[in-house]
Amino acid sequence: MIEGVQIDMLSGDRLSRMTPNEKIRHILDDVHNGIVVVLERGLTPEEQGKLLEYTMMEIAPGKFSGIEIETYPASDSGKHVIGKLFGRKTDAQRLMVIGPVDQLKMISREKDRLVGWVSPSAN
Amino acid sequence: MEDSTIIELYFDRNEKAIDETAKKYGNLCFKIANNILLNHEDSEECVNDTYMSLWTKIPPTYPTCFTAFICRIVRFLSIKKLDYNSALKRSQHMTILYSELEDILPSENFSPHHEYEDIGKLISLFLRKEKKDSRNVFIRKYYFFDSISEIAHRYSFSESKIKNMLYHSRIRLRNFLRKEGVEINSGGGSKLMIDIVDTPGVTTKIDYHEFLEYGMDQEEAINRAREATEGVAEAMHWLREDIDGVIYVLDSTQDPFMHVNIMMVGIIEARKLPVIIVANKIDLPDAAPQRIKSAFPQHPVVEISGLEGNNMEMLYKKITEVFK
């Protein structure tokens, strides 16, 4: 059997059929199981806030320390890069990577490139 | 001897007053001093200074509660002595005690007219509302600086129960203090009364091992980590439900483009809340507040040093402008 880290890539179509709570539950369940989740279309600011809130509530010392989350702008429309990041519409279009903090370490984040390091679970 | 009789001796300028005070309160005074100073000689010195102080204060003062009066003096003198000693070597014991409360108490940087006495009164008010057991444990820990094991022994509770009681008291104190109004004065006649929710730094991860580096034992570190997670979760909840404006404080020495900052500002903007970005720690040599300004050009950014108190007036002015 191949050993490694499972990556769960969710398409924009699939995400659009899920409610905010379903998305967050899906992500957190995956992350708890040591799975790295890649969302074709990132979460909205409200969903990100809820994800953070639920993550905090589920942190268990010695068992689960939280998440690593990263994203980058999906398109270049000529506006200021941060302006694009903050706009509601562009936020929902960004690819987003989420994983367990003890396994996923983002190394660099550029306008059009994310570099991360994933290690297998220690358990 | 009754307290009133001892006080009368002071009023009669009878030196027996000091002997009687030492007989009745000597052990208590030494214990308070030694809990703070952890040094036998320094503690004895503070106790003697306490007697001297009583001699000069009474008369004219007539203490309504002699025990509280003595405790306050010995505590004050011991902390003063500790400050002097700390100039040479900081006491880790006291640093940890204070750090337990510093996240809870209102920050003086955001409340220029919120005097320490006011905070003291608020804490007294809070303690009066606490159950007797919780109140006693809190006072033993943070006023008399008793150790957990001493408190557990005194009240016949387990040490873990005492830790748990203190943990929940700190949370209740934090929630209590949040509800109080803070007056912001811009200095130009503009005033604003606001309630402040002073949250821990927002993060997506909290590992209790980081708290171990501050000299805490594992259980204490786990409690602190739990407190931090609850603080962040609460902050996110408040942001979603019940906040009228945000002061988002960033460390000028760090990269402002970290995802958590992008996310937080995105959430604030989605909620259409007024926001002031504070570029803190500009006193440090590697501070780059300009990076923060260029990262968030759509929002007012105020550069400050919370430590040095630089540009605080500018921040208060901005608060009264943006949140009016």
Contacts between the chains, C-beta under 8 A, distances in Angstrom:
chain1	res1	chain2	res2	distance
A	44	B	270	7.1
A	45	B	263	7.1
A	45	B	266	4.1
A	45	B	267	4.3
A	45	B	269	7.1
A	45	B	270	3.9
A	45	B	271	8.0
A	46	B	240	7.4
A	46	B	267	7.0
A	46	B	270	6.0
A	48	B	263	4.9
A	48	B	266	7.0
A	48	B	267	6.5
A	49	B	236	5.2
A	49	B	239	6.4
A	49	B	240	5.9
A	49	B	263	7.8
A	49	B	267	4.6
A	50	B	236	7.5
A	50	B	240	7.6
A	52	B	202	7.3
A	52	B	204	6.1
A	52	B	232	7.1
A	52	B	236	5.3
A	52	B	263	7.4
A	53	B	232	7.9
A	53	B	233	5.0
A	53	B	236	3.8
A	53	B	237	5.9
A	53	B	240	7.7
A	55	B	204	6.3
A	56	B	206	7.4
A	56	B	229	4.4
A	56	B	230	7.3
A	56	B	232	4.7
A	56	B	233	3.8
A	56	B	236	7.2
A	57	B	229	7.2
A	57	B	233	5.2
A	59	B	205	7.9
A	59	B	206	5.7
A	59	B	225	7.5
A	59	B	229	4.7
A	61	B	208	4.3
A	61	B	221	7.9
A	61	B	222	4.5
A	61	B	225	5.3
A	61	B	226	7.0
A	62	B	208	7.3
A	62	B	222	7.8
A	65	B	205	5.4
A	65	B	206	6.5
A	65	B	207	4.4
A	66	B	203	7.3
A	66	B	204	5.3
A	66	B	205	3.1
A	66	B	206	5.9
A	66	B	207	7.6
A	67	B	204	5.0
A	67	B	205	6.6
A	68	B	204	6.9
A	68	B	205	7.1
A	69	B	204	5.6
A	69	B	259	5.7
A	69	B	263	7.5
A	70	B	259	5.3
A	71	B	259	6.5
A	71	B	262	7.7
A	80	B	297	6.7
A	82	B	262	7.6
A	82	B	295	5.7
A	82	B	296	6.7
A	82	B	297	7.2
A	82	B	298	7.8
A	83	B	297	7.9
A	83	B	298	6.7
A	85	B	262	5.4
A	85	B	266	7.0
A	86	B	262	7.4
A	86	B	265	6.1
A	86	B	266	5.2
A	86	B	269	5.4
A	86	B	298	7.4
A	88	B	270	6.0
A	91	B	266	5.8
A	101	B	204	7.2
A	101	B	205	4.1
A	101	B	207	7.7
A	106	B	259	8.0
A	109	B	257	7.1
A	109	B	259	7.4
